[in-house]
Amino acid sequence: MSAVPLPARPEPVERADLPQLAARLTGELHFDRTLRTLYATDASEYQELPAAVALPRTEADLRELIHYAAHHRLGLIPRTAGTSLAGQVVGSGIVVDVGRHLNRILSIDPGARRVRVQPGVVRNELNLALQPHGLFFAPETSTANRAMIGGMAGNNSCGANSIVYGTTREHLVSVRGFLSDGSEATFGPLTPAEFAAKCAGPDTLETKIYRTIRDLLGNDKNRELIRAHYPKPEVTRRNTGYALDRLMACSVFDPASAQPFNLCRLLAGSEGTLFLGVEYELNCEPLPPPGALMCAHFATIADSLHATLIALRHRPHGCELIDRHILECTKANLEHAKNRFFVQGDPGAVLVIEIRRDTRAEIESEMRALEADLRNVRNTNISVQPGYAFPVLWGDDVNKVWDLRRAGQGLMNNVEGDAKPREIVEDTAVAVADLPAYIGEFDALMRDKYGISCVYYAHAGAGELHTRPLFNLKTPEGLKMFRGIATDIAALVKKYRGSLSGEHGDGRLRGEFIRFMVGDECYALMRRVKETFDPHGVLNPGKIIDTPPMDTSLRHTPGHAAPEHATVFNFSATQGVLRAAEKCTGVGECRKSHLMGGTMCPSYMATRNEQDTTRARANLLRDVLTHSAAANPWDSAAVADVMDLCLSCKGCKSECPSNVDVARLKAEWLQHYHDAHGVPLRSRLVAGFARSMRLASLVPAIYNWIVTAPDLSRWIKRFAGFSVKRSLPTLHTTTLAAWHAQHANKVGLGGGPVSRPAAVGREADPPINPFPHGKVFLFCDEFTNYNDTPVGIKAVQLLNRLGYEVVIPEHVESGRAHLSKGLVRDAQKFAIRNVELLKDVVTAGTPLIGLEPSAILGFRDEYPDLVPDRLMTAARALAKNALLIDEFIAREADAGRISRAAFTTRPQAIKLHGHCHQKALSSLTPTVKMLELPAGHKVTVIPSGCCGMAGSFGYEAEHFDLSQQIGELVLFPAVRSAPPETLVAAPGTSCRHQIKDGTGRLALHPVEILHAALL
């Protein structure tokens, strides 16, 4: 079974109408299959092909879209980051991506603690702007580094700090936008007199809305129905249909209330079904005091939930749960394997409790009291076991734990096989006092009726755990279970008078159950609201009210065979290449900007286009491999379009919570695409780099003249398809291999002290071992051998001086250039040969070290999945002993074999830019440690992602401008701002070339800096 084919459905409008609509828009309107496919999913289980995708640039565009939709009775589906979990932004109408262009912060009023923003402003980016004013927008979703205000208002989002700050609803002061007839309206706080004036206004849609609300909520019986059937007041996170219960709690309908009437309380959580907002006025909070985390370890979920009730007595800012399933998934995630440092033993659950107070002493005192109470938990409940470990974390360690917690949804998709934690009832909320009993019944239901386990995590302190049952939705049994579980849990939530959704919304997943949850009469009130706001059903139809069956239009459904595709890479770890693409859940971590840090995804950071995200590439490849009608599904122009701007940076391999490795998927896809179309000349030239350099190294002076002579160089670049604005790499006068054969490991020439001559009348002292620390093997990669030879020479000299013999073993080129151009079969040959040559040579005691990250890290990353079964064990052993020179030197320093005394103490500032592959597959920590071995060295890591060069990408004529744009995001400004005396370090040869071309500054390999610091 596999993903659902996107149905060939009749178009809801004539194709000819869409170009006419596009011509009337300032923004873009896409109706090609590719963009529609990319917008057919979100982060939910749903998939439906829209009629078109609009990216409005102005408010006039939105009004035009509303008029068009009303005329054609076509739905408008508002969307921002597209991370919704209940299918809110999936539908057959026109998807309106209001986040692409409507993304400005309009004003900040620090005195009033108010900010006005457009819907596409990212929550964390907003807080960067608010921070200098001592303010922040408090509601914090786990997707806060890409979640946009429009989507947060639509879903009434909140997060880990909701027990202090509440939800978006509590912070939405006013909103301006468009009603379903295209008229503009502003909704905000009103006194009873102002409300009456609105109801007495002219006969417009806005006036009708106020009158309808007056009629519905001014009725005593209706208010009593709402109080009786909506979630009980103690349920603080509640997104059950339209929030009439929150709307009626005001002075207009309750004279005892001090709250003004504000339709924003209704619009928050309405999922774009009532109104299209273009301007949001938000209330901000003062920045919170400093804090720390206690990570209390428990044997079971039940124990941790009882402990939650105790923790809440200590007024925490957050109280979040992480269960063993998520902790287990972190082990296979390159990024979050580092973030689980705090885990002790094998806990069934960890309760993360955040305490914030004005001083560290107050925090420490509260932590001591909290731990004492948690250790004495059995005094109040004899059946509950206390925790067994209570580490307290401060500073940067706090952020690492929160990053791990926020990654929960994506991490869970690392569970092997087709049985995945499913989004069905992942957002139920009850009163926090009811949570232990509720989860006990929930767990028993999953275990006894369905025979499955469940993942539990997130907002224990707010009465809401994200509960995700594990089962296979690709089978008939799984589809039946999908509905069965939803139905049973709805009944369980109703028993506790909870909410089916605490923060993720109803959408099309839970909308079907709203009538059951609140009863026919309350549901009729909701329907009246929808019909008044949107009489023609053009605003996000099929969400909340009159939703389609919750088990239709799914990504996965029975009846479609999962095709098996022969591949060059070994994808057995994911049970095939299709499942490697299916690992993408749509959580959209790849949509974060350069302001949020990290590497993924450099092309999206520059263009801000959905088609340039990791998510888009994985989803489109999944779609094509699943149900392409072509004889060769790999032969896809659509995939070619979305893969074109992938820089193969490997950022997604570590930063994506689901570890979707698009660089590998792209390489595999390209190989098959070449099989169908042949290999382009430029790709052959790039892949043949080592061979060309080997020939050119016979006459380096002539080669260098050719590639630097202006006219001749320009002709060569044009012939190769390279940008004429880009410089070409030159050759050194010799190769590293030739220099090494003549000069390396020579006693007295950098290899160590020599033996003392004999004095008259006595024997000579025994020779001093020039290499007391043994031998290392240097991988003489093709880039260092021919172009960056001085780097290689200094590396050998440095290691010799530090007491290591440096041997270049027999090996062939790395194959990195071939992988970058999709010539995977050729790269496979190099991988096989290198493993054959090195498997009996390299050991833990005599490791293989490399200077160029992309070359040496191939031994860890691609080689084990390129070699045949007979070499797989050897390749994995070799991978463990293939080290960056930074890693080797840092390791030896930690072991005491390299001393700081060997280096100068002269002060030196260094700015470090890390190579993408190093950041993804290793770490910059060893590089910093190595560079700071000299006591006077101070390293500042530039918070840059990809430099933009990415091998040949930045040379290519059509990619040059984008490569420069990527460099200008963070790297180039940081380098230009560095004082002349500050050294710029970059381990990657492409990075150094990009820095030189983009800024004019000469960047050095870290070994060059360390070599210069030797005494």
Residue, then its C-alpha position, 0 to 999 in steps of 0.5 A: m500500500s502507498a500514498v493516494p494518487l491525486p485524483a484526476r478531478p474535473e476542474p471547478v472553473e474553466r481553465a481559460d478563466l485562471p489566466q484572466l484572473a492572474a492578469r488582474l493580480t499584482g501577485e502570482l497565480h499558479f495553476d500548473r500541476t507542480l505548484r498545485t501538488l506542492y500545496a495539496t498537503d500540509a502537516s496532516e494526513y490529508q491530501e487534495l489537489p487545489a484548483a490553483v495557488a495564489l500568492p497575493r501581493t496586495e490587499a487589492d489582490l485579496r479582494e479580487l480573489i474573494h470576488y472571483a471565488a464568490h462568482h464561481r462558488l469556489g473556495l478560498i483556502p488561506r494558508t501561511a506556513g502550511t504546518s497545520l495538523a488537521g487539514q485546515v489548508v487542504g482543499s479543492g479551491i484556490v489556496v491563498d498563500v498570504g504568507r509569501h508577500l504580506n509579511r511586514i511588521l507595520s508598527i510597534d508601540p512599546g508604551a502600549r505594548r502593542v504591535r501591528v503585523q501582516p499575516g505572514v510575519v513569523r512569530n520568532e522573527l517578530n520577537l527579534a524585532l520586539q526584543p530591543h523594546g523589552l517585549f515579546f509576543a508570548p504564545e509559542t508553538s513548537t513551530a515558532n521559528r516558521a509559524m506565522i501570525g495569520g496561521m496562529a490566529g486561525n488556529n488559536s495557537c499556543g505552546a509550552n508557556s500557555i499555563v502562564y500566557g494563555t493562547t493567541r486569542e488572549h493576545l489578539v486585540s483587533v484584526r482588519g481584513f475582508l469579509s466573504d463579500g469583499s467588504e473591508a471590516t475591522f473587529g476589536p474591543l467594543t463597549p455595550a454602547e458601541f456594540a449597540a451602535k454596530c447592530a444599528g448600522p447600515d444593512t451591510l454584511e458586517t452589520k448582519i454579523y453583529r445582529t446575528i451574534r446579538d440574537l444568538l448570545g443575547n438569548d438566555k437559553n442559548r447561553e445556558l446551552i453553551r455553558a452546559h455543552y462546551p468544554k468545562p471552564e477548567v479546560t484552558r486549551r479549547n478549540t471546539g468549533y467556534a468559540l461562542d463560549r469565549l465570545m459571550a463572556c463579556s459586558v454586552f451579555d454579562p453585566a458583571s463582566a469587565q471584559p469588552f465585547n470583541l469578535c477577535r475571540l471568535l475569529a481566533g480559532s476559526e481557521g479562515t472560515l469566517f474572515l480573511g485577515v490582513e492586519y493583526e494588532l497584538n498585545c505583547e508581554p514584558l520579556p520574562p525573567p531568567g530561568a532554568l529547567m528541571c528534567a525529572h525522570f520517571a519510570t512511567i507516563a502515569d508517574s509523570l502525570h501525577a508529578t505534574l500536579i505537584a509541579l504546578r504548585h511551584r508556579p512553573h512557566g512550562c511543564e512539558l512531557i517527553d516520552r520514551h518513544i521520542l527519546e528513542c527516536t532522538k538516537a537516530n537523529l544527527e541533530h537531536a542525538k546531541n540534545r539528549f545529553f541530559v537523559q539518564g538511564d532509560p526513562g519512560a517519561v521525562l517531565v521538563i519543568e521550567i522555573r523562572r524567577d528574578t534571581r538565580a538564587e530564587i530559582e535554585s531555592e525553588m528547584r530544591a523545593l520542587e525536587a523534594d516534593l517530587r521525591n515525596v510524591r508517594n506521600t500523597n498517592i501510594s500507587v505513584q512512584p517518585g522520579y529517579a533523576f532530577p538534573v537542573l539545566w541552565g543557559d544554552d543547555v535549556n535551549k537544547v532541551w526545548d529544541l528536542r521537545r519542539a522536534g517531537q512531531g518530526l522525530m516520531n516519523n523516524v519510527e521504522g516501517d509503515a506503522k507511524p504515530r498518526e495524527i488522529v487524536e493528537d490534540t485532545a485536552v482536559a482539565v489538568a486535574d483529570l489528565p492522569a485518569y484520562i490518559g489512563e483510560f486512553d492508554a487502556l483503550m489503545r492497548d485492550k481494544y486496538g492492541i497498539s501502543c501510543v506516543y505521549y508528549a508535550h503540554a502536561g501542565a496544561g492538561e493536553l498531551h499530544t497522543r499519537p497511536l502507532f498503526n499502519l494507515k496504508t492497510p484496510e485494518g489501519l483505515k478502519m482503526f483511523r475512524g474507530i480511534a477517533t470515534d472512541i476518543a471523542a466519546l472519552v473526551k466528552k466524558y471528561r468534558g474536554s476539548l477534541s482540540g487544544e491548539h491544533g484546530d478542528g479542520r477536516l479531521r475533527g470537524e465531523f465530531i463537533r456535533f457529537m461533542v456539543g450537541d445538535e443545538c449548539y452545533a446549530l448555533m455554530r452553523r448560524v455563525k458560519e452562514t452569516f459570515d459566509p453565506h456562499g461558503v467561499l471561505n475555507p469550506g469543509k472545515i469546522i462546519d459541514t466537513p467531509p468524512m474524516d477518513t477521505s482525501l488521505r495521503h495514504t489509503p488501501g488499494h494502491a500498490a507501493p511501487e518498488h524502485a531499483t536504486v544505486f544507493n542502498f535505501s534498506a534502512t528506510q525500506g526503499v527510496l519511496r519511504a525515504a521520501e515519505k519520511c517528510t511529515g510536512v512540519g516545515e522546519c525547512r521554512k525557517s529563515h536565515l534569522m533563525g539560524g541553521t543551514m536548512c534550507p539555503s535556497y528557501m532562505a533566499t527565495r522564500n518560495e515553497q517550491d524551494t523547500t526540503r518539504a516540496r522536494a520530498n513531497l513531489l518526489r513521493d508523488v511522482l514515484t507513487h503514481s506517475a503514469a510515465a513508464n519511467p517515473w524518474d523521468s520527471a520535468a516537475v521533479a527537475d524543477v524543484m530539485d534545480l535549486c537544491l544545493s545538496c548542503k545536507g542540512c536537511k539530513s540533520e536539521c529536519p526532525s524526520n532526517v529527510d536526506v534530500a541531497r541523497l534523494k536528489a543524487e539518486w533521482l539525477q542518476h535515473y534522469h541522466d539514464a533517460h536523457g544522457v549526462p549534460l556536458r557541464s555535469r561531465l566536466v564537473a565530475g571529471f574534475a580530478r582527471s582534468m586537474r591531473l592532466a593540467s598539473l603537468v603544466p600548471a603555469i599554462y593552465n593558470w594562465i588560461v583560467t585567469a586570462p580575461d578573454l580566454s577565461r571568459w570563453i572557457k566559462r561560457f563553454a562550460g556553462f559557468s558564470v563569467k562573474r566567477s573566478l576559476p580555481t588555479l593549480h599549485t606549482t606541485t601536487l600534495a602527493a608529490w610534495h609529500a613524497q619528497h618532504a613529509n616525515k623528514v627528521g629535522l624538517g618539521g618531524g621532531p627532534v633529532s638524536r644527540p651526537a655522541a660526546v667524546g669518550r661515550e656512546a651516542d644517546p639512543p635516537i629520539n622517536p620523532f613521532p611519539h604519537g604514532k601514525v595517521f593516514l591522510f586522505c589526499d582528496e582531489f581538491t587539496n592535492y591539486n588546488d589547495t596544496p599549501v593547505g595540505i602541506k601545512a597540515v602535514q607539517l603541523l602533524n609532524r611537528l606535533g609528533y605524528e607520522v603522516v602517511i598518504p595511503e593508496h586510494v582513489e578520488s573521493g567521488r564527491a564531484h560525481l555525487s554532486k552531479g548525480l553520477v552515482r554509479d561512477a561515485q559508487k566505483f570510487a567508494i568500492r575501490n577506496v573501501e577495498l584499499l583502506k579497509d585493512v589499513v585504517t584502524a582506530g589507532t591509525p585513523l584516516i583524516g581529511l582536510e576537505p569536509s565534503a570528501i572525508l565525510g563521504f566515508r561516513d555518509e554515502y560510502p556505507d550505502l554505496v558498497p555491495d554487501r560484501l564490503m558493508t561491514a568494512a565500510r561501516a568500520l572505516a566510517k568510524n575511523a574517518l575523521l576531519i583533521d579538526e576532530f582528530i586534533a581536538r581528540e588528541a588534545d583531549a587525550g593529552r597528546i597535544s599541548r597548548a604549550a606547543f603554540t603561541t599565546r599571541p592574541q588573535a581573533i578568528k571568525l569561523h564559517g563552518h562547512c555545510h557537510q561538517k555542520a550536518l554530519s559532524s560538528l563545529t565544536p572540534t574546529v573551535k577547540m582546535l583553533e583555540l589551542p593557542a591560549g590567545h586565540k578567540v573564535t567567534v562562529i559566524p551564524s551562517g548557513c550554507c555559503g552559497m557555493a556548494g561545489s559547482f552550484g555557485y559556478e553555474a551561470e543560472h545559479f550564480d546570482l542565487s549563490q551570491q544572494i545566499g552568501e549575502l544573508v549572513l556570511f558576507p556581511a559578517v566577513r565584511s564587518a570583521p576588522p582586517e586583523t581578524l582572521v577568517a577561517a573556513p574548512g571548505t575549499s568552496c567556502r573559501h572560494q565563495i568568500k574571496d569572490g563575494t567579499g575580497r577577503l582571503a579565508l584560511h583553512p583552520v590548519e593554516i591558522l594553527h600551523a602559523a601559531l606553532l612555536 
